Structures are given as C-alpha cells and as structure tokens.
Amino acid sequence: MTTDIITLTRGVPPAEAFPTKQLSICFDAALEADAAVVLQYGQQPGYPALRHALANEFAVADAQVLVGNGSLHLQDLVASLLIKPGQVVYTEQPSYDRAISTFRRRGARVVGIPLEPDGISVDRLAAALAHEVPAFLYLVPDFQNPAGATLALEKRRRVLELAEQYGFWVIEDIPYRKLRYRGEDIPMLRELNPARVITMSSFSKLLSPGLRVGYMVAPAELVAAVTKLAEDTILSPVLPTQAAVAEFIERGWLQPNIEKLKALYRPRWQAMAEAVRQELPGAQQYIPDGGFFVSVMLPEDANYQNLVGRAKEQGLVLTPGQAFFADPDDGQPVAGERFVRLPFCAVTPEQIREGVRRLASLI
Ligand SMILES: Cc1ncc(COP(=O)(O)O)c(C=O)c1O
C-alpha cells in the first residue's frame, strides 16, 4: 500500500494560484468606494462596472451581459428557461459532468455527440439534428472539460450553420479559454456569428472559484429573461465579490495574473503530456494546448475493471469516467469506464509523473 496519496480528480486551482493580497485590496477599495450599492439588494444583472467591463471585452451592449453567482448557476437558470420537460439537449460526449446533471434535473434528455480530437463530431451532430432539434447544444470549445479537446475553426463554422439551419441555441462555455500555453486563439463561436450563441465564462479559473463570479453574454432579450429568473430565485447577486473583480480589472491586474497562472501551470501541463505519452502509449490521448485537463481513452483490451477502486488502493484518486457521459446518440454502450480525466493544475510535476506511473501499472 502506497502512503503518499496523489489526487487527480477535481479541476480546481491550487491555493498558491490565488491572488490573495490583491483581492483583499480590491475588496477594501470596492467597499470604501461604493458601499451603498455593494452592500444593498439590487443590481439584478450584476455589478454595473463589471458588466460594463465585460461588455467592452466582448464588444456588446451592457444589456447583453448578466453576471451571476458562478457560471454553473447561470447554466442552471438558462437550462430551466430553455428546456421543456422531455426535450433533448446535445452535449459533447464526454462532457462536463455537472452540466449534464443540471440539464437532466431541468427535465432534459441529455444526448452526447462523440467528441473527436478536434472537437464535436459535426457529422454525428448533423445526423442527430435530422432526427431531433434540441433546446440547445452545450459545448466547451476551448480545452474542454473533461477531455481537453479544442473545437477546430472549420467545425465552429459548421456548428453555427447548423444552428441557423435548425434554429437552436449554442452554449459556448469557455472558462479555460484564456489559459493557453501554446499556439494561437481560435475565434469564439460568438465572434463568428453571435445570433444563436450564449457565451458563458467565469473568474473561477482566473482569480478564484470561491468568489463565485460567472457571467453570460447573449442577446438582450434572453439576458433579461434569465435575469428575471435569477431575481425570483436569489433575490440579488453577491455584489461585493463582483465589485472586487471589477476593481481587479480596473487596476490592470487581471492579465498579469493570467500570465502568472500560465507560468505556474505550463510545467505541469508539460509534465502531464510527457508522462501520458511515455506511460500510456496504447491509449487514445487528448493533449490540449491549454486549460486544466489531459485525458485518455484506454484501449478496449486494457484492464479497466474497477479502475477507480484499484487506483485508490495504490494511493491514486481518480474520477469515475462514467460521470462525464450522457446518453449515447447511437444506442451503443458508452465507453465511460475506459475514460480517464487527468487534471494537472493542482499537482506538482513530480506528483504527475508518479500518478501516471501508478495508473499505467494498473492497466
Ligand atoms: C466547463 C465548466 N463550466 C463551468 C464550470 C463552473 O464554473 P463556475 O465556478 O463559474 O460555476 C466549470 C468548473 O469546473 C467547468 O469546468
């Protein structure tokens, strides 16, 4: 029994990534400058200065921005607004586990469209659409959670054409987009054609998840409808954290913080990529250019039975792969048991090498 436990489960930033001192200065400044607003009920679509900063960034009107208590909460509100019970929602397969469960809880049948190394299979999406049009398509186009894949430019265009043709919303959820360690940005779906796109993101991965500051950018009518739902649900968003984030941006500290994070995460990403290439050569590997996750699909003849339980005995904590799989689009059994997500940001290169070595020894 190995005693030092290596945890390769949640995609969370490590504590050393938090800009604690700077945030404390920003909280003080925000409270001193605007206590009457920040400590009061109200400002339903979010703290005005933060909405305005985001509107500038995305080149939209302030009315197209809603800032809420984390992006998952906004996803849930959007799901409750758009999904009629029994309606289908398409996701990538695999997809973000909490999105799948949120959509299901709101009454959707969640169907996964296979994910390829360059993003969702557009051919399979087109086939599914010919059969049934969804309430929306949920994508994590940049450095996907859980697989790490990034949606290629040409596929982004085709997804948007299909959205126009069939008339459905596309949620692009992009919390990892700014954490690119290599290569050039690919345009957001919104930049290619914003008409049917709901963009979601948050400051959880760029500042701190505990702040609970996430946002959506969408047509103004949709933002107004979700804002109304939020008001009826939470009465008022948490404004002190939003004001602190606005202050952080105003002071010009966000981009340097992102650069600091990239310097911290890049060696971990390299270590994970190398370890997976060396130790798991027979697996299908997703090595992204950014984000939090490398992943592997183990070969069919690998020993993946009770992998999570056996890994635990070796001091390696893994997330069960099945959680990331929605219903199949073709009726075939899903390959969840063979899928392993490998988050690398909150572990050191040494832990990464040892963790992947342990994984390889089990299969
Ligand atoms: C793809 C994706 N969307 C949304 C979230 C939730 O983010 P937030 O903290 O803003 O609710 C996460 C968190 O891990 C995520 O990976």
The ligand as an ORCA input file, in Angstrom:
! r2SCAN-3c Opt
* xyz 0 1
  C     -16.665     23.676    -18.287
  C     -17.040     24.265    -16.980
  N     -18.095     25.064    -16.898
  C     -18.467     25.634    -15.735
  C     -17.767     25.399    -14.576
  C     -18.264     26.005    -13.311
  O     -17.654     27.231    -13.110
  P     -18.129     28.257    -12.006
  O     -17.180     28.147    -10.877
  O     -18.065     29.581    -12.696
  O     -19.534     27.911    -11.604
  C     -16.651     24.564    -14.597
  C     -15.913     24.280    -13.354
  O     -15.092     23.434    -13.250
  C     -16.284     23.982    -15.835
  O     -15.241     23.170    -15.931
*
